[in-house]
Amino acid sequence: MDGYASGIVTLLAVNCIAALGVSLFTGFTGIFTLGHAGYMAIGAYTTAILSVQYGVHWLPAILAGGVLAMFFAYLIGIPTLKLVGDYYTIASLGLGEAIRLIIENWNSVTRGARGYPGIDNYTTMPIAIGFLVVMAIAMFFLVNSNFGRAFKACRDDYVAASLLGFNTARYRVFSLAISGFYCGVSGALLAGFMSFIQPIMFDMAKSTELVSIVVFGGLGSMSGCLIGTTILTLVTELFRPISQYRMLIYGLVLVLVMVLRPEGIMGTNELTPTFFRNLFSRKKAASETKEKAQ
């Protein structure tokens, strides 16, 4: 695999990790957010500072970036997740931009808008894929555990879940913290892939892109999240030669899927053996019905 292709695969794996985090919070817990790029920024800058200024090895530096992003997500979630619906979405937008602006103006630590150079190129394709596999498996077990069922209960009916005895506030904060960890790790890997980071890389457009990927793939589907990330990342890269039309095609793909399949590519389904059996049985039943009608 040449350098360009391996770079695309690496970037795809990094984007998938962030999308999994947003999918947990938006798809499985039912809370729309427009500020998760801020947690990516925390992870990226933490890892960059630790590895460049203090010589910390890239692996503990990445984990430290994820843990710090998770810590800030937890602190932010305690007061803000009392808000519901569109109110939290607006608050998350402001918080994400606040994190970016703090990084942009903290020149003594982050070097401000000039960016942070000199980061070791530690994010290779095997490392990015390894992180993705481990974190995707961990996410699969999480969403199918008692915590995952509690997250889905909060998503389906917040009031009913509270009446049934679920501590919905605690579960929502926990979901945000885990989501922040995933985005922090993704940002840390992105820093190692790019070798240079700037605050503008983690603006509102990045947060909107992450939410678009989750909605595109299907709310409540990890498989859909990964498929959506793959399609949109490849669309962005394949049409790079016609860069002036690239985002137009990107938007067109989003609109077509939302019109033709509003629930997303996978809806709430996962790519399991049962899914394929049901899919083929439905096709077989449809063909038999067609034959009988003829």
Secondary structure, DSSP 8 states (H G I E B T S, - for coil): --HHHHHHHHHHHHHHHHHHHHIIIIIIS----S-THHHHHHHHHHHHHHHHHS---HHHHHHHHHHHHHHHHHHHHHHHTTS-THHHHHHHHHHHHHHHHHHHH-HHHH-GGG-B--------HHHHHHHHHHHHHHHHHHHTSHHHHHHHHHHH-HHHHHHTT--HHHHHHHHHHHHHHHHHHHHHHHHHHHS-B-GGGGSHHHHHHHHHHHHHH-TT-HHHHHHHHHHHHHHHHHTGGGHHHHHHHHHHHHHHHHHH-TT-SSTT----HHHHHHHHHHHHHHHHHHHHH-
